[in-house]
Amino acid sequence: MTISIDPDVGEMQSEATDMNLRLPASMSNAMSTSFQGLQEVYSPDDPGKGVQVNLQGRFQSPLMATRNAAGQIVIQHPPAHP
């Protein structure tokens, strides 16, 4: 969970801005849908019965909750970053 704190007053920000909707670098890989570098590996447990792919933390879809100017909580997926 990430909460944006206003550094001037030390309180949680009530409105989302473009600045605090950016994903931290640690989560940028989670939003990636690139298949580059992924490899299929035949199932070692049951040969001929399946293929495994380690997604390396990609293809996740985190949710963000923000409070709008009217005080309503808005839950959304953050914008994708290339």
MODELLER restraints for C-alpha pairs under 7 A, 6 or more apart:
rsr = mdl.restraints
at = mdl.atoms
rsr.add(forms.Gaussian(group=physical.xy_distance, feature=features.Distance(at['CA:3:A'], at['CA:12:A']), mean=6.95, stdev=0.5))
rsr.add(forms.Gaussian(group=physical.xy_distance, feature=features.Distance(at['CA:4:A'], at['CA:12:A']), mean=5.85, stdev=0.5))
rsr.add(forms.Gaussian(group=physical.xy_distance, feature=features.Distance(at['CA:4:A'], at['CA:13:A']), mean=5.85, stdev=0.5))
rsr.add(forms.Gaussian(group=physical.xy_distance, feature=features.Distance(at['CA:4:A'], at['CA:20:A']), mean=6.40, stdev=0.5))
rsr.add(forms.Gaussian(group=physical.xy_distance, feature=features.Distance(at['CA:5:A'], at['CA:11:A']), mean=5.34, stdev=0.5))
rsr.add(forms.Gaussian(group=physical.xy_distance, feature=features.Distance(at['CA:5:A'], at['CA:12:A']), mean=4.35, stdev=0.5))
rsr.add(forms.Gaussian(group=physical.xy_distance, feature=features.Distance(at['CA:5:A'], at['CA:13:A']), mean=5.52, stdev=0.5))
rsr.add(forms.Gaussian(group=physical.xy_distance, feature=features.Distance(at['CA:6:A'], at['CA:12:A']), mean=6.05, stdev=0.5))
rsr.add(forms.Gaussian(group=physical.xy_distance, feature=features.Distance(at['CA:6:A'], at['CA:13:A']), mean=5.64, stdev=0.5))
rsr.add(forms.Gaussian(group=physical.xy_distance, feature=features.Distance(at['CA:14:A'], at['CA:67:A']), mean=5.67, stdev=0.5))
rsr.add(forms.Gaussian(group=physical.xy_distance, feature=features.Distance(at['CA:15:A'], at['CA:66:A']), mean=6.63, stdev=0.5))
rsr.add(forms.Gaussian(group=physical.xy_distance, feature=features.Distance(at['CA:15:A'], at['CA:67:A']), mean=5.53, stdev=0.5))
rsr.add(forms.Gaussian(group=physical.xy_distance, feature=features.Distance(at['CA:15:A'], at['CA:68:A']), mean=5.35, stdev=0.5))
rsr.add(forms.Gaussian(group=physical.xy_distance, feature=features.Distance(at['CA:15:A'], at['CA:69:A']), mean=6.34, stdev=0.5))
rsr.add(forms.Gaussian(group=physical.xy_distance, feature=features.Distance(at['CA:16:A'], at['CA:66:A']), mean=6.01, stdev=0.5))
rsr.add(forms.Gaussian(group=physical.xy_distance, feature=features.Distance(at['CA:21:A'], at['CA:78:A']), mean=6.90, stdev=0.5))
rsr.add(forms.Gaussian(group=physical.xy_distance, feature=features.Distance(at['CA:29:A'], at['CA:57:A']), mean=6.59, stdev=0.5))
rsr.add(forms.Gaussian(group=physical.xy_distance, feature=features.Distance(at['CA:29:A'], at['CA:58:A']), mean=5.72, stdev=0.5))
rsr.add(forms.Gaussian(group=physical.xy_distance, feature=features.Distance(at['CA:30:A'], at['CA:57:A']), mean=5.45, stdev=0.5))
rsr.add(forms.Gaussian(group=physical.xy_distance, feature=features.Distance(at['CA:30:A'], at['CA:58:A']), mean=4.44, stdev=0.5))
rsr.add(forms.Gaussian(group=physical.xy_distance, feature=features.Distance(at['CA:30:A'], at['CA:59:A']), mean=5.98, stdev=0.5))
rsr.add(forms.Gaussian(group=physical.xy_distance, feature=features.Distance(at['CA:30:A'], at['CA:60:A']), mean=5.09, stdev=0.5))
rsr.add(forms.Gaussian(group=physical.xy_distance, feature=features.Distance(at['CA:31:A'], at['CA:58:A']), mean=6.11, stdev=0.5))
rsr.add(forms.Gaussian(group=physical.xy_distance, feature=features.Distance(at['CA:31:A'], at['CA:59:A']), mean=5.81, stdev=0.5))
rsr.add(forms.Gaussian(group=physical.xy_distance, feature=features.Distance(at['CA:31:A'], at['CA:60:A']), mean=5.59, stdev=0.5))
rsr.add(forms.Gaussian(group=physical.xy_distance, feature=features.Distance(at['CA:31:A'], at['CA:61:A']), mean=6.39, stdev=0.5))
rsr.add(forms.Gaussian(group=physical.xy_distance, feature=features.Distance(at['CA:31:A'], at['CA:80:A']), mean=6.45, stdev=0.5))
rsr.add(forms.Gaussian(group=physical.xy_distance, feature=features.Distance(at['CA:32:A'], at['CA:58:A']), mean=5.27, stdev=0.5))
rsr.add(forms.Gaussian(group=physical.xy_distance, feature=features.Distance(at['CA:32:A'], at['CA:59:A']), mean=5.80, stdev=0.5))
rsr.add(forms.Gaussian(group=physical.xy_distance, feature=features.Distance(at['CA:33:A'], at['CA:58:A']), mean=6.23, stdev=0.5))
rsr.add(forms.Gaussian(group=physical.xy_distance, feature=features.Distance(at['CA:33:A'], at['CA:59:A']), mean=5.21, stdev=0.5))
rsr.add(forms.Gaussian(group=physical.xy_distance, feature=features.Distance(at['CA:38:A'], at['CA:53:A']), mean=6.81, stdev=0.5))
rsr.add(forms.Gaussian(group=physical.xy_distance, feature=features.Distance(at['CA:38:A'], at['CA:54:A']), mean=6.86, stdev=0.5))
rsr.add(forms.Gaussian(group=physical.xy_distance, feature=features.Distance(at['CA:38:A'], at['CA:55:A']), mean=6.69, stdev=0.5))
rsr.add(forms.Gaussian(group=physical.xy_distance, feature=features.Distance(at['CA:39:A'], at['CA:53:A']), mean=5.97, stdev=0.5))
rsr.add(forms.Gaussian(group=physical.xy_distance, feature=features.Distance(at['CA:40:A'], at['CA:51:A']), mean=6.11, stdev=0.5))
rsr.add(forms.Gaussian(group=physical.xy_distance, feature=features.Distance(at['CA:40:A'], at['CA:52:A']), mean=5.69, stdev=0.5))
rsr.add(forms.Gaussian(group=physical.xy_distance, feature=features.Distance(at['CA:40:A'], at['CA:53:A']), mean=4.99, stdev=0.5))
rsr.add(forms.Gaussian(group=physical.xy_distance, feature=features.Distance(at['CA:41:A'], at['CA:51:A']), mean=5.50, stdev=0.5))
rsr.add(forms.Gaussian(group=physical.xy_distance, feature=features.Distance(at['CA:41:A'], at['CA:52:A']), mean=5.12, stdev=0.5))
rsr.add(forms.Gaussian(group=physical.xy_distance, feature=features.Distance(at['CA:41:A'], at['CA:53:A']), mean=6.30, stdev=0.5))
rsr.add(forms.Gaussian(group=physical.xy_distance, feature=features.Distance(at['CA:42:A'], at['CA:50:A']), mean=6.06, stdev=0.5))
rsr.add(forms.Gaussian(group=physical.xy_distance, feature=features.Distance(at['CA:42:A'], at['CA:51:A']), mean=4.41, stdev=0.5))
rsr.add(forms.Gaussian(group=physical.xy_distance, feature=features.Distance(at['CA:42:A'], at['CA:52:A']), mean=6.12, stdev=0.5))
rsr.add(forms.Gaussian(group=physical.xy_distance, feature=features.Distance(at['CA:43:A'], at['CA:49:A']), mean=6.84, stdev=0.5))
rsr.add(forms.Gaussian(group=physical.xy_distance, feature=features.Distance(at['CA:43:A'], at['CA:50:A']), mean=5.43, stdev=0.5))
rsr.add(forms.Gaussian(group=physical.xy_distance, feature=features.Distance(at['CA:43:A'], at['CA:51:A']), mean=5.30, stdev=0.5))
rsr.add(forms.Gaussian(group=physical.xy_distance, feature=features.Distance(at['CA:43:A'], at['CA:52:A']), mean=6.11, stdev=0.5))
rsr.add(forms.Gaussian(group=physical.xy_distance, feature=features.Distance(at['CA:61:A'], at['CA:77:A']), mean=6.84, stdev=0.5))
rsr.add(forms.Gaussian(group=physical.xy_distance, feature=features.Distance(at['CA:62:A'], at['CA:77:A']), mean=6.11, stdev=0.5))
rsr.add(forms.Gaussian(group=physical.xy_distance, feature=features.Distance(at['CA:63:A'], at['CA:75:A']), mean=6.59, stdev=0.5))
rsr.add(forms.Gaussian(group=physical.xy_distance, feature=features.Distance(at['CA:63:A'], at['CA:76:A']), mean=5.50, stdev=0.5))
rsr.add(forms.Gaussian(group=physical.xy_distance, feature=features.Distance(at['CA:63:A'], at['CA:77:A']), mean=4.65, stdev=0.5))
rsr.add(forms.Gaussian(group=physical.xy_distance, feature=features.Distance(at['CA:63:A'], at['CA:78:A']), mean=6.72, stdev=0.5))
rsr.add(forms.Gaussian(group=physical.xy_distance, feature=features.Distance(at['CA:64:A'], at['CA:75:A']), mean=5.52, stdev=0.5))
rsr.add(forms.Gaussian(group=physical.xy_distance, feature=features.Distance(at['CA:64:A'], at['CA:76:A']), mean=5.38, stdev=0.5))
rsr.add(forms.Gaussian(group=physical.xy_distance, feature=features.Distance(at['CA:64:A'], at['CA:77:A']), mean=5.95, stdev=0.5))
rsr.add(forms.Gaussian(group=physical.xy_distance, feature=features.Distance(at['CA:64:A'], at['CA:78:A']), mean=6.42, stdev=0.5))
rsr.add(forms.Gaussian(group=physical.xy_distance, feature=features.Distance(at['CA:65:A'], at['CA:73:A']), mean=6.44, stdev=0.5))
rsr.add(forms.Gaussian(group=physical.xy_distance, feature=features.Distance(at['CA:65:A'], at['CA:74:A']), mean=5.51, stdev=0.5))
rsr.add(forms.Gaussian(group=physical.xy_distance, feature=features.Distance(at['CA:65:A'], at['CA:75:A']), mean=4.35, stdev=0.5))
rsr.add(forms.Gaussian(group=physical.xy_distance, feature=features.Distance(at['CA:65:A'], at['CA:76:A']), mean=6.55, stdev=0.5))
rsr.add(forms.Gaussian(group=physical.xy_distance, feature=features.Distance(at['CA:66:A'], at['CA:73:A']), mean=5.55, stdev=0.5))
rsr.add(forms.Gaussian(group=physical.xy_distance, feature=features.Distance(at['CA:66:A'], at['CA:74:A']), mean=5.26, stdev=0.5))
rsr.add(forms.Gaussian(group=physical.xy_distance, feature=features.Distance(at['CA:66:A'], at['CA:75:A']), mean=6.52, stdev=0.5))
rsr.add(forms.Gaussian(group=physical.xy_distance, feature=features.Distance(at['CA:67:A'], at['CA:73:A']), mean=4.38, stdev=0.5))
rsr.add(forms.Gaussian(group=physical.xy_distance, feature=features.Distance(at['CA:67:A'], at['CA:74:A']), mean=5.95, stdev=0.5))
rsr.add(forms.Gaussian(group=physical.xy_distance, feature=features.Distance(at['CA:68:A'], at['CA:74:A']), mean=6.87, stdev=0.5))
